[in-house]
Every structure is written in C-alpha cells, then in structure tokens.
Amino acid sequence: MLLDAFRLDGKTVIVTGAGKGIGKCIAESFAEMGANVVCVARTLADIEITAIAVRAHGVQALAVVCDVTKEEALAQLVAETISTFGGIDILINNAGAPGRGWGSIDKVDMSRFEHTMRINLSSAYALTHLCLPHLRQSPQASIVNISSALSWMVDKNFSAYAAAKAGMNQMTRIMSYELAPSIRVNAVAPGAVATPSLAFISNDPKLKADAERWIPLRRLGDPIDIALGALYLASPASSFTTGKILEIDGGMQALPGSAIQAHLDNP
C-alpha cells in the first residue's frame, strides 16, 4: 500500500516549537502516522495540550520544557528522550521566531541580532549535533528543518530572521551531504501560514485580502499544509530525497501588501 510509505510506526520524533501552530500540527500528524513524539517548547501548558492530542492517537508523548537557545537545556532534552524512548529516529527543528531581531537595522543591535540567530539557526545546529549519535543508530534517520519564505523574500525589518533562515537552508544542504547516506536532511520553507503569530492578518478581512492577493492560490496556508510536507520529508516516502528545500507557500511571488507592513510598523 502506498500509504505505508508514510507510516512512522514505533519511530521516535523530537519536535521543537510544538506548543502551537505548525509545530503542534506536525506533532499531531506524526502521531497519527504512528510515531512517539517528544513535544518541546518553553511553555509547559502548551506542550501538555499537544501531548494529550498526541496520545489520543494511541502513541506515547513526552512533554519537555526547553529554551532552545540554551545548549544545556538541549542536552537535557536529548537525555530525557533517550531515557524515555531509548533512541531518536527523526528530528524536526521547528522552533523559531523573529524575536528581538525584528525591526530596522538602525534599531537591531548585535545582541538582538544574535538572539534571533540563536533561536532560529544556532539552536537547530546545536540540537542536531547532540542528536547525531542517536540518529546514527536508527535505520531510517531523518532531519527536517523548518525554514521560511523569508529565506529568499526581501522585506523590511527582517534582516536577522531572514539571514537565519537563509543560513538554515544552506546548512540543510551541507548537512545532507556530510551525513549521507545514513541520515537524510531536508527543509520546508513555509509562506504565510495562519498560525497564532499571524492572527492579526487572518482575523482582519482587509489585511487577509491584502496578503492573499500576493499568493497565486489565493489563501493563507494552513499548518496542516506544512505538516504534510514535513511528513513526506521525514517518512520513507522520500527515501531518495535529501538536501532539498521544499517551498510550501501557495506559489508566493512577492512581498506582503503595504497594509500588512503598515500594521507591523505601527501595531
């Protein structure tokens, strides 16, 4: 059966940023395909909700509070995962946000820039490094990094975040070459997705219309759109795919509308 190629029965997956939005949807989707999920985020209440949803699919879940910018916290995350499940098969580096690095170049100093790099890029590298000995023990190891359309788009106030995501894309390619053939490494680059962080767009008809007019498919993405792409890249269905950046953006060709930028400038 073709569906069997997407099954993850008995696999252990770590999903960072699993408390809300795309990460939560990835965790639930992987659980539906049979994976045991380590749900990681900074807020315990959020990941406990995700863990409950994961267990509803008849698999195991572990909720781990973790600040991904702290290497010692990442090391503890890996230790708890191994203690509970005995191994790691899939790593989803999803945690990310513009953070303190959002703003004009005049306002974003080195400290704010580096904070955004730690959230979006350094954390993914550090956690991958820590997981490698365990991933190498898996017969079907896979890493999926969640990048962004801003890795190639040009927009104001996103210098730090865009630099981090562009770096993630190239890191993905180089890791895929270095870790082959035992570990596959790919990335998903979402466009505008209706997550809590973009609620100000999806809940405002005018802003929503302004955003959608730049998207050929004429809608914002749904977290499940991204989760399905991550599932493909993490599962045996993509066993001959590595080093690729899968753009899931509705065919986005240009920048957000000026009304959206105006809101960001004057929230």
N, C-alpha and C positions, 0 to 999 in steps of 0.2 A: 504493500500500500504506500502511495506517495506520502500520505500524512505521517507515516512512521519516520520519515527523514527529518521531521521537525520535532520529534519526541525527545525529551530530556530526562527520561525516567531514571531516578536514582542519582542524577548529577547534583553537585553542589555548586551553587552560584552565589557570588557576592555582588550585591547591587548597592552602590553608594548613591546618596541622594534619593533614597527610597521612600521618604516620608510623604511626598506629594508629587503631583504632576506626572512627568514622563517616567521618573524612577519608580513610582508606585505602580504605574501601569505595567512597566517591564517586569517588576517582581510578581505581580498577579498573573501576567501572561505566561511567564516561565513556569510558575507553579501549576498552571492549567496543563502545561505540557509535561508535568511530572517531576520538575526539579525541586529540590530542597533549597530554600532561599535564606541567605543572610541579609537582613534588611538593615541598612546603615544610614544614619542621619544624625543631626545634632539634637533633635527634639524627640524625647522618648515617647511622648503621647502620639506623635505622628507615626513612628515606625511600629508601635504596638498595634495601631489600627491596620497598617499594612500587613503585619504578621498575622493578625486574625483573618484577614482576607486570603492570605496565602494558605493558611491551614485549612480553610474551607474547601480547598481542592484535594484534601487528603494527603498532603505532604507536610514536611516539617519546616518550621521557620525559627530563626534566631534573630531577635532584635538587639542591635548593638548601637549604643550611643557613641558617636565618634566625631571629633573635629578633624577633618581630613587634612588640615594644614599642619597638624602635629604628627611628626613621624612616630613618636612613642605611642600615640593613640592608634595609628595604623598598625603598628607591630602588635598591639594588644588585640586589635580586631582579627588579625590573622591567627593569633594564638587561640582566641576563643572559637574561631571557625574550626580549626584543626581539632581542638578539644571536643567539640560537639559532633562534628561530621567526619573527622579523620582524613579529610582531603579537600582539594579545591579543583573543580573542573572548568569553571567559567568565571571570568571577572568582567563586570560591567562598570567601567569608570564613568559614572553619570554625574556625580556631584559637580556643580559649577554654577557660577553667577557672576554678573559684572562686579558685584560687591563694591568695595570702596574705590575701585578703579574707574567707576562710571563718572564721566564728566570731561570737561575740556582739558586740553593739555596744560593750560595755564593753572588749573586748579589741582590736577592729579600729580602729586609729588612722587618721589621714588618709593616711599613707604606704601602709599596707596596702590601704586602700580605693582609692586612686588606682592602685596597681599592678594591682588586679583590673579597674579600668576600662580601663587601657591594654591589657591582654591581650584583653579581650572586646569593647570598643567603640571606643576611640580607634584601635586598630590597624586595624580594619575601615574606619574613615573615612579614615585616612591612606593605606592601600593603594588604596582606591577613588579617592581624589584623584590619586594617582600614575599609576594605570592609565587615567584618563579620556581623555587624548589618543589613546591607542592603541585603546581601546574604541570611540571615535567613528569610527575608520577601518573598523570591522567592520560589515558589512551586517546582522548579527543579533546584536548585542551583548547580553549578559545578565549580571546580577549576582545571586547568591543568597547571602544571609546566613543563617548557621545560628544561630538563637536558642535558646530553651529554654522548656519549660513553666513554668519559674520566673519567666518574664516576667509571668505572671498569677497563679501559685500563691502562697500565703503559707506560709512555713516559717521556722523559727528558723535563725539563723546564716548566712543567705544575703543579707543586706541589700545588700552590694556587688555580688555576682554578679547578683542579681535586678534591681537598678537598672540594671546594664549591659545586660542582655538586654531589659528593657523599653525602654530607650533605643534599642537596636538596632531594635526593632520600629517605633518612631516614625521613626527615621532612615530606615528602609527605605521607609516611606510617603512621606516628604518627598522623598527622593532620586528615587523613582519619578516623582513629579510634575515635579520640576525637570529630570530627564534625559530625559523623554519628548519626542518619540517615538523617538529614536534608540537609547536604552538602556533595557531593561526591568530593574526591580529588585524582587525578591521575597525572602521569607524562609521558612525552615522552622523550626518550633518543636517539637523532639522532646520526648517524655515520657521515662519511664525506659527506657533502652536498654542492652542487655547489652554494654557496652564494658569494656575493661580497668579503667577508673576505677570501675566498679560491680561488679567481680568479687567483692567481698566479699558482695554480695547474691546474684548469680546462682550462686555456689558454695556458698551456705548454704541448705539446703532451707527452714528456718524463715523466714529473712529474705526469701527469694524468695517464699514463700507469703504473707507479710505484705504485700509490695509488690504482688503480683498481685491481692490481694483488693480493692485500690482501683482496679483497672483493669478496666473492663467487659469487654474482650476476654480477660481472664484470662491474660495473658502479658506478659513484658517485650518491648520492641521489639528488633528485630534491626537492626544497622547497615544492612542492605540495604533495610529499610523507609524509612529516611531518605534513602539514596542514590537510591532510585527517585523520591521526592518532589523531590529536588534536580534529578534528570534531567528530570523533567517541566517544572519551572520554568525550567531553563536551555535547553531544546530548543525547536525550532519548534512542538512540540505545544501550548505555552502562549503562542503568539504574540499572543493577545488578553488576556493576563493580566499585570498589573503592579501593584505596591503592595500585594500580598496577603501575609498571614502564614498559611502552611499548617501547621496543627497536626496532627502525626503522633504521637499519644500513646495510642492504644488506647482513646480515649474517657475518659481520666483525668478524674475529677471531684473528687478530694480529695487530701489530703496523704499522704505515705508513712506506713506503720504506725509505731507507737511503738517497736517493736523496732528498726527501722532508725534512728530518731533516737537511740535509746539507744546504738547502735553508733557513730554519728557523734560523739556526745558523749564516749564512752569507747572509742576504737578499741583 
